[in-house]
Amino acid sequence: MTLSELIAKVTQIRPSEFDKDDLTNWLNELEFTVYDQVIGHSIPEPMKPPDVEPAIVNPGEDNYIPPAEVVPVELEEYRPYVYAEDAEKTLLIPDQFASVYHDWLYAKIDFANGEIDRYNMETIMFESDYQRFAAWYRRTHKPKEVRHDTSLHEYSPLN
């Protein structure tokens, strides 16, 4: 889902006096949290090689084309969105968890409007959807390796 698709959907369902820049700023809060707490703790998925077989399978010949290698993707540093520049950028959370974005923005709108009952309901829904996304992401992505200075902990039973 792109930034413009999300904001169009939210403003269609929950019209308000808040413009695209206000909604984008609120979205930046969530995107940074997702990046910092969930995505930043795992190794990015490697790019998949194209499903193309080499034209020649004899490595000794001059026109041998080796199979494509898997190249790891470097996770870029988080940069907040600016609606005018980033309207067509794809958001961090996949489409199957789009309700996380909707609930977050609805809650922000409700809080700003002083609709506390609706805000409370939206935050409960947001928290549930966010935890479901985070659990899925952690199950499907390898965590970063933690390196220690020593091989044994000082309170290890092996000491």
ZIHU-V837160 format. One record per pair of residues at least 4 apart in sequence whose C-alpha atoms are under 6 Angstrom apart, sorted by the first residue. I is the first residue (numbers start at 1). GAP is how many residues later the second one is. Records with the same first field share a line. If there is no record, write none. Layout:
BEGIN
I->GAP + GAP
END
This chain:
BEGIN
1->89 + 94
2->86 + 87 + 88 + 89
3->84
4->4 + 83
10->4
11->4
18->4
20->4
28->52
32->4
33->4
34->4
35->4 + 5
36->4
41->102 + 103
42->100 + 101 + 102
43->99 + 100 + 101
46->25 + 26 + 27
47->23 + 24
48->22
49->19 + 21
54->11 + 13
56->8
59->5
81->5
82->4
83->4
99->4
100->26 + 29 + 30
103->4 + 19 + 23
104->22
107->12 + 15
110->5 + 9
111->4 + 8
122->4
123->4
126->4
137->4
END
